[in-house]
Amino acid sequence: MDETLEKKFFPMLERITEMFLEYGIKNLNMDDISRKLGISKKTLYRFVDNKEALVAKILENENNKGKLFFDNLNQEPLNAIEKLFEVSIHVHKRMKHFNPMLVFELKKYYESLFDKHMSAICSFLQKKMRTNLEQGISEGLYRSDVNIDLAVTLYVNSLVEMHNFAFAKVNNVSVEQIFEVLFEHHIRAISTPEGLAYFEMRKKEVTDSKKDYKNL
């Protein structure tokens, strides 16, 4: 797809993503999607060849938005823990619209796309987490004896597993709640006394800001 078509298609991708979040992927065919967009199916097929290609585009778009967030975050003069707080706020905002059934449908109907998507996310997160750990150690906020490879692997694997729909349903917890526990456990496991003091100082303020987002 050339650059002009990409620019035209981007707003549609955002709207289609909202549709999938509301109705699920399986419940919408290309006729439904084009009708809700107010365009002909022929026009929709100018951008993608089929529904699988459409799902692939949406996953690619979500990855790109995540990369843009981290690129912008890296431009901010924040310490390592503060950056993780910013990530937690970002995740909190996105979880407001998260539908766990989408993960189930992606695994069931688009397994290869889902596996490729998750592999890309894991690789990206591992790099970002490694950078964050190295920064925190240099700032004296994280312990210098932390096994970086192990800490990164454990945390990223836990982030992936938290989307396990069956686990959340059986234990009657939200993915957001699971993330909050993982986030705090990670900070407490790697931080120095100075890092923990900073975390405790900022924790309530950040928690209150998340409550404000929830009420929006």
N, CA and C atoms as a LAMMPS dump frame, in Angstrom:
ITEM: TIMESTEP
0
ITEM: NUMBER OF ATOMS
648
ITEM: BOX BOUNDS ff ff ff
-5.0000000000000000e+02 5.0000000000000000e+02
-5.0000000000000000e+02 5.0000000000000000e+02
-5.0000000000000000e+02 5.0000000000000000e+02
ITEM: ATOMS id mol type element x y z
1 1 1 N 0.843 -1.188 0
2 1 2 C 0 0 0
3 1 3 C 0.882 1.243 0
4 2 1 N 0.585 2.198 -0.921
5 2 2 C 1.432 3.386 -0.981
6 2 3 C 1.086 4.34 0.165
7 3 1 N 1.911 5.377 0.301
8 3 2 C 1.797 6.277 1.449
9 3 3 C 0.464 7.017 1.474
10 4 1 N -0.038 7.403 0.291
11 4 2 C -1.316 8.128 0.218
12 4 3 C -2.456 7.271 0.732
13 5 1 N -2.489 6.009 0.299
14 5 2 C -3.53 5.103 0.765
15 5 3 C -3.401 4.839 2.256
16 6 1 N -2.175 4.728 2.744
17 6 2 C -1.94 4.504 4.166
18 6 3 C -2.56 5.627 4.997
19 7 1 N -2.352 6.879 4.553
20 7 2 C -2.891 8.023 5.278
21 7 3 C -4.41 8.015 5.28
22 8 1 N -5.009 7.61 4.168
23 8 2 C -6.469 7.544 4.085
24 8 3 C -7.018 6.408 4.94
25 9 1 N -6.242 5.339 5.03
26 9 2 C -6.725 4.153 5.719
27 9 3 C -6.584 4.254 7.239
28 10 1 N -5.648 5.072 7.717
29 10 2 C -5.388 5.135 9.154
30 10 3 C -6.64 5.462 9.977
31 11 1 N -7.421 6.519 9.622
32 11 2 C -8.638 6.802 10.411
33 11 3 C -9.62 5.635 10.384
34 12 1 N -9.683 4.924 9.269
35 12 2 C -10.567 3.758 9.175
36 12 3 C -10.105 2.659 10.127
37 13 1 N -8.796 2.451 10.202
38 13 2 C -8.253 1.428 11.104
39 13 3 C -8.649 1.717 12.548
40 14 1 N -8.589 2.988 12.916
41 14 2 C -8.965 3.368 14.276
42 14 3 C -10.432 3.043 14.543
43 15 1 N -11.281 3.334 13.588
44 15 2 C -12.713 3.064 13.753
45 15 3 C -12.995 1.565 13.748
46 16 1 N -12.293 0.827 12.889
47 16 2 C -12.486 -0.625 12.844
48 16 3 C -12.022 -1.268 14.147
49 17 1 N -10.935 -0.754 14.706
50 17 2 C -10.464 -1.254 15.997
51 17 3 C -11.536 -1.066 17.06
52 18 1 N -12.182 0.086 17.06
53 18 2 C -13.268 0.345 18.014
54 18 3 C -14.426 -0.633 17.801
55 19 1 N -14.709 -0.95 16.54
56 19 2 C -15.773 -1.917 16.231
57 19 3 C -15.442 -3.291 16.806
58 20 1 N -14.206 -3.724 16.593
59 20 2 C -13.796 -5.033 17.09
60 20 3 C -13.846 -5.078 18.615
61 21 1 N -13.452 -3.97 19.25
62 21 2 C -13.504 -3.911 20.709
63 21 3 C -14.938 -4.012 21.217
64 22 1 N -15.857 -3.441 20.465
65 22 2 C -17.264 -3.448 20.883
66 22 3 C -17.984 -4.736 20.533
67 23 1 N -17.786 -5.234 19.305
68 23 2 C -18.565 -6.369 18.82
69 23 3 C -17.788 -7.683 18.754
70 24 1 N -16.457 -7.612 18.832
71 24 2 C -15.641 -8.796 18.617
72 24 3 C -15.252 -8.914 17.157
73 25 1 N -14.25 -9.719 16.877
74 25 2 C -13.766 -9.885 15.505
75 25 3 C -14.672 -10.834 14.719
76 26 1 N -15.035 -11.937 15.343
77 26 2 C -15.813 -12.975 14.666
78 26 3 C -17.175 -12.465 14.22
79 27 1 N -17.761 -11.548 14.975
80 27 2 C -19.133 -11.111 14.706
81 27 3 C -19.251 -10.101 13.571
82 28 1 N -18.127 -9.647 13.04
83 28 2 C -18.16 -8.657 11.967
84 28 3 C -17.506 -9.212 10.709
85 29 1 N -18.23 -9.182 9.6
86 29 2 C -17.621 -9.533 8.319
87 29 3 C -17.307 -8.252 7.549
88 30 1 N -16.751 -8.406 6.373
89 30 2 C -16.33 -7.234 5.61
90 30 3 C -17.521 -6.375 5.18
91 31 1 N -18.666 -7.001 4.945
92 31 2 C -19.878 -6.237 4.626
93 31 3 C -20.277 -5.349 5.805
94 32 1 N -20.265 -5.938 7.009
95 32 2 C -20.611 -5.177 8.213
96 32 3 C -19.672 -4 8.399
97 33 1 N -18.384 -4.265 8.227
98 33 2 C -17.368 -3.229 8.464
99 33 3 C -17.517 -2.081 7.472
100 34 1 N -17.668 -2.41 6.191
101 34 2 C -17.804 -1.356 5.177
102 34 3 C -19.079 -0.548 5.403
103 35 1 N -20.153 -1.228 5.793
104 35 2 C -21.419 -0.522 6.035
105 35 3 C -21.279 0.45 7.216
106 36 1 N -20.638 0.004 8.293
107 36 2 C -20.462 0.857 9.46
108 36 3 C -19.505 2.022 9.168
109 37 1 N -18.588 1.805 8.237
110 37 2 C -17.674 2.878 7.836
111 37 3 C -18.34 3.855 6.877
112 38 1 N -19.457 3.431 6.284
113 38 2 C -20.136 4.278 5.32
114 38 3 C -19.468 4.286 3.963
115 39 1 N -18.794 3.185 3.639
116 39 2 C -18.139 3.053 2.334
117 39 3 C -18.575 1.742 1.693
118 40 1 N -18.28 1.585 0.418
119 40 2 C -18.599 0.333 -0.25
120 40 3 C -17.554 -0.722 0.097
121 41 1 N -17.941 -1.978 -0.033
122 41 2 C -16.973 -3.047 0.219
123 41 3 C -15.838 -2.973 -0.806
124 42 1 N -16.156 -2.527 -2.011
125 42 2 C -15.132 -2.383 -3.044
126 42 3 C -14.067 -1.378 -2.594
127 43 1 N -14.506 -0.301 -1.969
128 43 2 C -13.554 0.694 -1.465
129 43 3 C -12.688 0.105 -0.36
130 44 1 N -13.317 -0.66 0.543
131 44 2 C -12.568 -1.292 1.63
132 44 3 C -11.488 -2.225 1.071
133 45 1 N -11.826 -2.92 -0.014
134 45 2 C -10.866 -3.857 -0.609
135 45 3 C -9.729 -3.154 -1.368
136 46 1 N -9.83 -1.84 -1.505
137 46 2 C -8.689 -1.097 -2.055
138 46 3 C -7.543 -1.076 -1.051
139 47 1 N -7.888 -1.195 0.226
140 47 2 C -6.892 -1.084 1.285
141 47 3 C -6.382 -2.437 1.77
142 48 1 N -7.259 -3.436 1.805
143 48 2 C -6.863 -4.775 2.247
144 48 3 C -7.541 -5.817 1.363
145 49 1 N -6.888 -6.966 1.195
146 49 2 C -7.42 -8.009 0.321
147 49 3 C -8.513 -8.836 0.972
148 50 1 N -8.457 -8.959 2.311
149 50 2 C -9.423 -9.803 3.002
150 50 3 C -9.419 -9.44 4.497
151 51 1 N -10.253 -10.126 5.253
152 51 2 C -10.383 -9.812 6.673
153 51 3 C -9.104 -10.126 7.443
154 52 1 N -8.425 -11.196 7.078
155 52 2 C -7.18 -11.533 7.765
156 52 3 C -6.143 -10.434 7.581
157 53 1 N -6.075 -9.892 6.363
158 53 2 C -5.149 -8.788 6.107
159 53 3 C -5.545 -7.556 6.905
160 54 1 N -6.842 -7.377 7.099
161 54 2 C -7.335 -6.26 7.899
162 54 3 C -6.915 -6.412 9.361
163 55 1 N -7.069 -7.61 9.898
164 55 2 C -6.649 -7.88 11.279
165 55 3 C -5.15 -7.65 11.421
166 56 1 N -4.379 -8.08 10.429
167 56 2 C -2.93 -7.884 10.456
168 56 3 C -2.579 -6.401 10.488
169 57 1 N -3.321 -5.594 9.721
170 57 2 C -3.082 -4.148 9.691
171 57 3 C -3.386 -3.514 11.047
172 58 1 N -4.447 -3.987 11.675
173 58 2 C -4.813 -3.442 12.985
174 58 3 C -3.74 -3.77 14.018
175 59 1 N -3.248 -4.997 14.001
176 59 2 C -2.189 -5.383 14.939
177 59 3 C -0.914 -4.572 14.684
178 60 1 N -0.601 -4.368 13.419
179 60 2 C 0.57 -3.559 13.068
180 60 3 C 0.397 -2.12 13.557
181 61 1 N -0.808 -1.594 13.395
182 61 2 C -1.091 -0.228 13.839
183 61 3 C -0.969 -0.095 15.356
184 62 1 N -1.441 -1.113 16.085
185 62 2 C -1.334 -1.086 17.544
186 62 3 C 0.136 -1.139 17.979
187 63 1 N 0.93 -1.946 17.294
188 63 2 C 2.369 -2.005 17.591
189 63 3 C 3.038 -0.654 17.351
190 64 1 N 2.667 -0.014 16.249
191 64 2 C 3.264 1.279 15.909
192 64 3 C 2.91 2.344 16.941
193 65 1 N 1.674 2.299 17.451
194 65 2 C 1.276 3.269 18.477
195 65 3 C 2.063 3.039 19.767
196 66 1 N 2.309 1.772 20.085
197 66 2 C 3.103 1.463 21.264
198 66 3 C 4.53 1.975 21.118
199 67 1 N 5.107 1.799 19.941
200 67 2 C 6.474 2.275 19.689
201 67 3 C 6.542 3.793 19.772
202 68 1 N 5.517 4.459 19.253
203 68 2 C 5.483 5.92 19.297
204 68 3 C 5.424 6.412 20.738
205 69 1 N 4.632 5.726 21.57
206 69 2 C 4.549 6.102 22.985
207 69 3 C 5.921 6.014 23.647
208 70 1 N 6.638 4.918 23.426
209 70 2 C 7.943 4.746 24.045
210 70 3 C 8.969 5.719 23.473
211 71 1 N 8.871 6.017 22.182
212 71 2 C 9.777 6.997 21.583
213 71 3 C 9.595 8.366 22.25
214 72 1 N 8.336 8.742 22.462
215 72 2 C 8.056 10.029 23.116
216 72 3 C 8.509 10.006 24.574
217 73 1 N 8.296 8.862 25.235
218 73 2 C 8.695 8.734 26.637
219 73 3 C 10.199 8.886 26.797
220 74 1 N 10.945 8.335 25.858
221 74 2 C 12.407 8.394 25.938
222 74 3 C 12.941 9.816 25.79
223 75 1 N 12.114 10.713 25.263
224 75 2 C 12.543 12.102 25.111
225 75 3 C 12.387 12.896 26.411
226 76 1 N 11.645 12.29 27.367
227 76 2 C 11.404 12.984 28.637
228 76 3 C 12.55 12.732 29.632
229 77 1 N 12.962 13.776 30.365
230 77 2 C 14.057 13.626 31.342
231 77 3 C 13.555 13.018 32.662
232 78 1 N 13.116 11.758 32.604
233 78 2 C 12.541 11.09 33.771
234 78 3 C 13.463 9.988 34.263
235 79 1 N 13.424 9.714 35.575
236 79 2 C 14.211 8.592 36.076
237 79 3 C 13.519 7.276 35.709
238 80 1 N 14.183 6.172 35.969
239 80 2 C 13.703 4.869 35.525
240 80 3 C 12.349 4.493 36.131
241 81 1 N 12.168 4.747 37.415
242 81 2 C 10.901 4.411 38.066
243 81 3 C 9.777 5.296 37.546
244 82 1 N 10.084 6.573 37.345
245 82 2 C 9.07 7.488 36.816
246 82 3 C 8.616 7.057 35.424
247 83 1 N 9.54 6.556 34.624
248 83 2 C 9.174 6.061 33.297
249 83 3 C 8.24 4.865 33.403
250 84 1 N 8.496 3.985 34.37
251 84 2 C 7.595 2.84 34.552
252 84 3 C 6.225 3.293 35.037
253 85 1 N 6.183 4.335 35.842
254 85 2 C 4.888 4.888 36.249
255 85 3 C 4.138 5.413 35.021
256 86 1 N 4.847 6.083 34.134
257 86 2 C 4.214 6.592 32.918
258 86 3 C 3.668 5.446 32.07
259 87 1 N 4.435 4.362 32.009
260 87 2 C 3.961 3.181 31.275
261 87 3 C 2.704 2.616 31.923
262 88 1 N 2.69 2.57 33.262
263 88 2 C 1.533 2.015 33.963
264 88 3 C 0.289 2.862 33.726
265 89 1 N 0.443 4.184 33.664
266 89 2 C -0.684 5.073 33.375
267 89 3 C -1.185 4.838 31.956
268 90 1 N -0.243 4.694 31.021
269 90 2 C -0.589 4.428 29.623
270 90 3 C -1.368 3.119 29.503
271 91 1 N -0.889 2.087 30.171
272 91 2 C -1.572 0.79 30.142
273 91 3 C -2.952 0.917 30.772
274 92 1 N -3.051 1.652 31.864
275 92 2 C -4.328 1.842 32.549
276 92 3 C -5.363 2.473 31.612
277 93 1 N -4.947 3.478 30.865
278 93 2 C -5.86 4.136 29.921
279 93 3 C -6.348 3.149 28.864
280 94 1 N -5.422 2.345 28.355
281 94 2 C -5.773 1.407 27.296
282 94 3 C -6.651 0.27 27.819
283 95 1 N -6.447 -0.115 29.073
284 95 2 C -7.231 -1.205 29.638
285 95 3 C -8.707 -0.838 29.789
286 96 1 N -8.995 0.464 29.826
287 96 2 C -10.381 0.897 29.932
288 96 3 C -11.212 0.367 28.767
289 97 1 N -10.555 0.164 27.61
290 97 2 C -11.261 -0.255 26.406
291 97 3 C -10.914 -1.691 25.994
292 98 1 N -10.16 -2.38 26.852
293 98 2 C -9.697 -3.724 26.479
294 98 3 C -10.828 -4.743 26.59
295 99 1 N -10.955 -5.584 25.57
296 99 2 C -11.934 -6.668 25.574
297 99 3 C -11.169 -7.989 25.534
298 100 1 N -11.126 -8.737 26.652
299 100 2 C -10.331 -9.972 26.69
300 100 3 C -10.769 -11.011 25.663
301 101 1 N -12.01 -10.905 25.188
302 101 2 C -12.472 -11.857 24.17
303 101 3 C -11.696 -11.706 22.866
304 102 1 N -11.14 -10.524 22.63
305 102 2 C -10.355 -10.325 21.405
306 102 3 C -9.138 -11.225 21.388
307 103 1 N -8.507 -11.394 22.54
308 103 2 C -7.343 -12.278 22.624
309 103 3 C -7.768 -13.705 22.323
310 104 1 N -8.878 -14.119 22.887
311 104 2 C -9.4 -15.459 22.64
312 104 3 C -9.675 -15.667 21.154
313 105 1 N -10.301 -14.677 20.511
314 105 2 C -10.63 -14.801 19.086
315 105 3 C -9.38 -14.786 18.217
316 106 1 N -8.419 -13.954 18.578
317 106 2 C -7.178 -13.911 17.808
318 106 3 C -6.45 -15.249 17.876
319 107 1 N -6.4 -15.819 19.082
320 107 2 C -5.748 -17.119 19.241
321 107 3 C -6.462 -18.202 18.441
322 108 1 N -7.78 -18.157 18.429
323 108 2 C -8.57 -19.218 17.813
324 108 3 C -8.644 -19.103 16.304
325 109 1 N -8.851 -17.875 15.796
326 109 2 C -9.12 -17.709 14.367
327 109 3 C -7.94 -17.142 13.575
328 110 1 N -6.986 -16.516 14.259
329 110 2 C -5.843 -15.919 13.566
330 110 3 C -4.566 -16.25 14.338
331 111 1 N -4.343 -17.505 14.555
332 111 2 C -3.257 -17.947 15.431
333 111 3 C -1.888 -17.482 14.954
334 112 1 N -1.627 -17.604 13.651
335 112 2 C -0.302 -17.218 13.157
336 112 3 C -0.076 -15.718 13.291
337 113 1 N -1.122 -14.927 13.018
338 113 2 C -1.012 -13.479 13.186
339 113 3 C -0.796 -13.118 14.652
340 114 1 N -1.538 -13.802 15.526
341 114 2 C -1.42 -13.528 16.96
342 114 3 C -0.022 -13.874 17.463
343 115 1 N 0.496 -15.028 17.054
344 115 2 C 1.834 -15.445 17.495
345 115 3 C 2.899 -14.465 17.009
346 116 1 N 2.762 -14.003 15.766
347 116 2 C 3.715 -13.042 15.219
348 116 3 C 3.625 -11.714 15.978
349 117 1 N 2.406 -11.305 16.273
350 117 2 C 2.17 -10.061 17.011
351 117 3 C 2.792 -10.131 18.408
352 118 1 N 2.553 -11.222 19.113
353 118 2 C 3.067 -11.365 20.466
354 118 3 C 4.586 -11.481 20.48
355 119 1 N 5.138 -12.138 19.468
356 119 2 C 6.588 -12.259 19.372
357 119 3 C 7.229 -10.881 19.194
358 120 1 N 6.596 -10.049 18.359
359 120 2 C 7.111 -8.7 18.13
360 120 3 C 7.013 -7.864 19.394
361 121 1 N 5.899 -7.993 20.111
362 121 2 C 5.708 -7.252 21.358
363 121 3 C 6.752 -7.674 22.393
364 122 1 N 6.939 -8.968 22.545
365 122 2 C 7.903 -9.478 23.534
366 122 3 C 9.306 -8.989 23.243
367 123 1 N 9.702 -9.048 21.986
368 123 2 C 11.038 -8.602 21.598
369 123 3 C 11.208 -7.109 21.895
370 124 1 N 10.192 -6.331 21.573
371 124 2 C 10.242 -4.88 21.806
372 124 3 C 10.294 -4.566 23.296
373 125 1 N 9.424 -5.215 24.073
374 125 2 C 9.381 -4.964 25.513
375 125 3 C 10.672 -5.38 26.213
376 126 1 N 11.255 -6.472 25.766
377 126 2 C 12.507 -6.927 26.37
378 126 3 C 13.601 -5.872 26.214
379 127 1 N 13.659 -5.259 25.034
380 127 2 C 14.659 -4.204 24.798
381 127 3 C 14.398 -2.998 25.689
382 128 1 N 13.117 -2.606 25.789
383 128 2 C 12.776 -1.431 26.596
384 128 3 C 13.006 -1.698 28.077
385 129 1 N 12.658 -2.896 28.543
386 129 2 C 12.853 -3.231 29.95
387 129 3 C 14.338 -3.299 30.296
388 130 1 N 15.128 -3.823 29.397
389 130 2 C 16.574 -3.882 29.622
390 130 3 C 17.136 -2.46 29.751
391 131 1 N 16.726 -1.573 28.853
392 131 2 C 17.174 -0.182 28.912
393 131 3 C 16.761 0.465 30.222
394 132 1 N 15.522 0.187 30.65
395 132 2 C 15.032 0.767 31.903
396 132 3 C 15.824 0.258 33.105
397 133 1 N 16.109 -1.031 33.117
398 133 2 C 16.893 -1.603 34.216
399 133 3 C 18.294 -1.008 34.265
400 134 1 N 18.917 -0.883 33.122
401 134 2 C 20.265 -0.309 33.08
402 134 3 C 20.252 1.137 33.561
403 135 1 N 19.218 1.894 33.161
404 135 2 C 19.107 3.28 33.615
405 135 3 C 18.917 3.332 35.13
406 136 1 N 17.992 2.497 35.654
407 136 2 C 17.715 2.496 37.083
408 136 3 C 18.914 2.11 37.929
409 137 1 N 19.713 1.168 37.427
410 137 2 C 20.924 0.763 38.15
411 137 3 C 21.924 1.92 38.186
412 138 1 N 22.071 2.601 37.054
413 138 2 C 23.02 3.728 36.993
414 138 3 C 22.571 4.884 37.89
415 139 1 N 21.251 4.991 38.126
416 139 2 C 20.707 6.063 38.969
417 139 3 C 20.674 5.69 40.451
418 140 1 N 21.012 4.435 40.753
419 140 2 C 20.983 3.983 42.134
420 140 3 C 19.59 3.645 42.624
421 141 1 N 18.625 3.572 41.715
422 141 2 C 17.24 3.248 42.078
423 141 3 C 16.982 1.748 42.039
424 142 1 N 17.738 1.033 41.2
425 142 2 C 17.628 -0.422 41.122
426 142 3 C 18.919 -1.047 41.636
427 143 1 N 18.803 -2.237 42.181
428 143 2 C 19.965 -2.933 42.737
429 143 3 C 20.974 -3.281 41.648
430 144 1 N 22.228 -3.104 41.964
431 144 2 C 23.282 -3.39 40.981
432 144 3 C 23.48 -4.891 40.768
433 145 1 N 22.969 -5.717 41.715
434 145 2 C 23.152 -7.155 41.585
435 145 3 C 21.974 -7.842 40.895
436 146 1 N 21.052 -7.06 40.336
437 146 2 C 19.908 -7.648 39.635
438 146 3 C 20.393 -8.387 38.397
439 147 1 N 19.896 -9.616 38.211
440 147 2 C 20.161 -10.365 36.984
441 147 3 C 19.238 -9.797 35.912
442 148 1 N 19.791 -8.938 35.061
443 148 2 C 18.958 -8.2 34.103
444 148 3 C 18.21 -9.131 33.165
445 149 1 N 18.908 -10.108 32.605
446 149 2 C 18.262 -11.02 31.658
447 149 3 C 17.096 -11.755 32.304
448 150 1 N 17.299 -12.231 33.518
449 150 2 C 16.253 -12.978 34.209
450 150 3 C 15.086 -12.071 34.592
451 151 1 N 15.392 -10.895 35.1
452 151 2 C 14.329 -9.96 35.494
453 151 3 C 13.476 -9.559 34.303
454 152 1 N 14.12 -9.286 33.181
455 152 2 C 13.39 -8.912 31.963
456 152 3 C 12.51 -10.058 31.487
457 153 1 N 13.085 -11.259 31.429
458 153 2 C 12.337 -12.428 30.942
459 153 3 C 11.127 -12.718 31.825
460 154 1 N 11.322 -12.699 33.14
461 154 2 C 10.221 -12.991 34.053
462 154 3 C 9.101 -11.963 33.923
463 155 1 N 9.459 -10.697 33.845
464 155 2 C 8.436 -9.654 33.793
465 155 3 C 7.683 -9.67 32.473
466 156 1 N 8.4 -9.771 31.373
467 156 2 C 7.741 -9.778 30.063
468 156 3 C 6.861 -11.011 29.912
469 157 1 N 7.341 -12.177 30.347
470 157 2 C 6.52 -13.388 30.275
471 157 3 C 5.257 -13.248 31.122
472 158 1 N 5.376 -12.59 32.255
473 158 2 C 4.211 -12.368 33.115
474 158 3 C 3.215 -11.419 32.459
475 159 1 N 3.721 -10.408 31.756
476 159 2 C 2.846 -9.483 31.048
477 159 3 C 2.056 -10.201 29.959
478 160 1 N 2.711 -11.124 29.279
479 160 2 C 2.037 -11.9 28.233
480 160 3 C 0.977 -12.806 28.847
481 161 1 N 1.332 -13.468 29.937
482 161 2 C 0.415 -14.417 30.568
483 161 3 C -0.788 -13.723 31.193
484 162 1 N -0.672 -12.456 31.539
485 162 2 C -1.788 -11.773 32.187
486 162 3 C -2.989 -11.641 31.254
487 163 1 N -2.775 -11.828 29.956
488 163 2 C -3.885 -11.787 29.006
489 163 3 C -4.59 -13.135 28.882
490 164 1 N -4.228 -14.057 29.76
491 164 2 C -4.879 -15.366 29.76
492 164 3 C -6.318 -15.186 30.235
493 165 1 N -7.231 -15.219 29.289
494 165 2 C -8.646 -14.946 29.582
495 165 3 C -9.208 -15.927 30.595
496 166 1 N -8.842 -17.184 30.479
497 166 2 C -9.375 -18.211 31.383
498 166 3 C -8.946 -17.937 32.818
499 167 1 N -7.678 -17.53 33.002
500 167 2 C -7.177 -17.245 34.347
501 167 3 C -7.958 -16.093 34.977
502 168 1 N -8.133 -15.031 34.225
503 168 2 C -8.828 -13.861 34.762
504 168 3 C -10.276 -14.195 35.102
505 169 1 N -10.922 -14.98 34.251
506 169 2 C -12.328 -15.319 34.463
507 169 3 C -12.506 -16.206 35.685
508 170 1 N -11.685 -17.245 35.801
509 170 2 C -11.798 -18.178 36.918
510 170 3 C -11.54 -17.479 38.248
511 171 1 N -10.567 -16.581 38.269
512 171 2 C -10.192 -15.918 39.519
513 171 3 C -10.933 -14.601 39.744
514 172 1 N -11.852 -14.287 38.845
515 172 2 C -12.707 -13.096 38.981
516 172 3 C -11.896 -11.814 39.184
517 173 1 N -10.877 -11.654 38.372
518 173 2 C -10.064 -10.443 38.416
519 173 3 C -9.944 -9.879 37.01
520 174 1 N -9.682 -8.6 36.924
521 174 2 C -9.503 -7.964 35.628
522 174 3 C -8.039 -8.008 35.218
523 175 1 N -7.792 -7.862 33.932
524 175 2 C -6.416 -7.795 33.441
525 175 3 C -5.719 -6.579 34.052
526 176 1 N -6.459 -5.511 34.242
527 176 2 C -5.91 -4.308 34.856
528 176 3 C -5.412 -4.589 36.272
529 177 1 N -6.188 -5.338 37.044
530 177 2 C -5.778 -5.678 38.413
531 177 3 C -4.512 -6.535 38.41
532 178 1 N -4.45 -7.478 37.478
533 178 2 C -3.271 -8.336 37.375
534 178 3 C -2.038 -7.498 37.049
535 179 1 N -2.197 -6.561 36.108
536 179 2 C -1.073 -5.706 35.728
537 179 3 C -0.561 -4.899 36.909
538 180 1 N -1.475 -4.347 37.711
539 180 2 C -1.065 -3.525 38.844
540 180 3 C -0.227 -4.328 39.834
541 181 1 N -0.621 -5.572 40.08
542 181 2 C 0.134 -6.427 40.998
543 181 3 C 1.509 -6.75 40.412
544 182 1 N 1.548 -7.113 39.134
545 182 2 C 2.823 -7.421 38.484
546 182 3 C 3.756 -6.216 38.516
547 183 1 N 3.196 -5.051 38.235
548 183 2 C 3.987 -3.824 38.202
549 183 3 C 4.642 -3.559 39.561
550 184 1 N 3.852 -3.629 40.619
551 184 2 C 4.394 -3.339 41.956
552 184 3 C 5.397 -4.403 42.394
553 185 1 N 5.101 -5.667 42.123
554 185 2 C 6.031 -6.743 42.493
555 185 3 C 7.369 -6.558 41.772
556 186 1 N 7.307 -6.156 40.495
557 186 2 C 8.533 -5.949 39.729
558 186 3 C 9.376 -4.845 40.358
559 187 1 N 8.742 -3.711 40.669
560 187 2 C 9.465 -2.584 41.265
561 187 3 C 10.094 -2.984 42.595
562 188 1 N 9.321 -3.654 43.437
563 188 2 C 9.823 -4.016 44.767
564 188 3 C 10.953 -5.046 44.694
565 189 1 N 10.924 -5.885 43.664
566 189 2 C 11.953 -6.925 43.548
567 189 3 C 13.308 -6.378 43.108
568 190 1 N 13.307 -5.277 42.351
569 190 2 C 14.559 -4.804 41.757
570 190 3 C 15.103 -3.53 42.403
571 191 1 N 14.313 -2.866 43.254
572 191 2 C 14.691 -1.537 43.731
573 191 3 C 15.629 -1.561 44.936
574 192 1 N 16.442 -0.54 45.02
575 192 2 C 17.258 -0.266 46.21
576 192 3 C 16.346 0.41 47.245
577 193 1 N 16.814 0.585 48.477
578 193 2 C 16.017 1.343 49.462
579 193 3 C 15.637 2.734 48.946
580 194 1 N 16.555 3.372 48.22
581 194 2 C 16.263 4.69 47.653
582 194 3 C 15.163 4.59 46.596
583 195 1 N 15.235 3.539 45.791
584 195 2 C 14.215 3.335 44.767
585 195 3 C 12.846 3.059 45.37
586 196 1 N 12.817 2.249 46.425
587 196 2 C 11.554 1.943 47.097
588 196 3 C 10.964 3.192 47.741
589 197 1 N 11.807 4.026 48.302
590 197 2 C 11.334 5.269 48.913
591 197 3 C 10.695 6.159 47.854
592 198 1 N 11.33 6.242 46.692
593 198 2 C 10.767 7.051 45.605
594 198 3 C 9.448 6.462 45.135
595 199 1 N 9.413 5.127 44.992
596 199 2 C 8.191 4.447 44.561
597 199 3 C 7.043 4.731 45.528
598 200 1 N 7.297 4.615 46.82
599 200 2 C 6.251 4.842 47.824
600 200 3 C 5.782 6.303 47.804
601 201 1 N 6.718 7.212 47.575
602 201 2 C 6.377 8.63 47.54
603 201 3 C 5.418 8.938 46.387
604 202 1 N 5.645 8.294 45.245
605 202 2 C 4.872 8.599 44.04
606 202 3 C 3.641 7.703 43.872
607 203 1 N 3.596 6.593 44.574
608 203 2 C 2.555 5.595 44.345
609 203 3 C 1.147 6.152 44.51
610 204 1 N 0.885 6.829 45.621
611 204 2 C -0.47 7.331 45.889
612 204 3 C -0.875 8.372 44.854
613 205 1 N 0.041 9.253 44.504
614 205 2 C -0.272 10.298 43.524
615 205 3 C -0.632 9.695 42.179
616 206 1 N 0.136 8.697 41.753
617 206 2 C -0.137 8.053 40.468
618 206 3 C -1.443 7.262 40.537
619 207 1 N -1.686 6.592 41.656
620 207 2 C -2.931 5.838 41.826
621 207 3 C -4.135 6.764 41.744
622 208 1 N -4.036 7.934 42.368
623 208 2 C -5.133 8.903 42.323
624 208 3 C -5.369 9.408 40.911
625 209 1 N -4.29 9.601 40.151
626 209 2 C -4.444 10.073 38.768
627 209 3 C -5.128 9.023 37.912
628 210 1 N -4.869 7.743 38.203
629 210 2 C -5.534 6.669 37.464
630 210 3 C -7.031 6.656 37.757
631 211 1 N -7.394 6.953 38.998
632 211 2 C -8.815 7.019 39.347
633 211 3 C -9.499 8.128 38.578
634 212 1 N -8.779 9.23 38.377
635 212 2 C -9.348 10.335 37.595
636 212 3 C -9.59 9.908 36.162
637 213 1 N -8.64 9.142 35.572
638 213 2 C -8.818 8.674 34.203
639 213 3 C -10.021 7.75 34.115
640 214 1 N -10.214 6.93 35.14
641 214 2 C -11.308 5.965 35.132
642 214 3 C -12.653 6.668 35.123
643 215 1 N -12.692 7.87 35.727
644 215 2 C -13.951 8.594 35.815
645 215 3 C -14.23 9.456 34.598
646 216 1 N -13.272 9.521 33.67
647 216 2 C -13.474 10.331 32.478
648 216 3 C -14.51 9.722 31.559
